[in-house]
């Protein structure tokens, strides 16, 4: 808590394949087979006095 603002920080771990292909289907960047692990840290905030139940994304960063 920071005053009436609640903050929530989560670590998001995902595995993804990233590739760019041209119109003919040829890979021009990345790899269609290689799986990479991506770690991010996301921070959300919400004013606890507000009637709005939505949380705002206030920060993102790569987690090494």
Order of alpha helices (4+ residues) and beta strands (2+ residues): beta-beta-beta-beta-beta
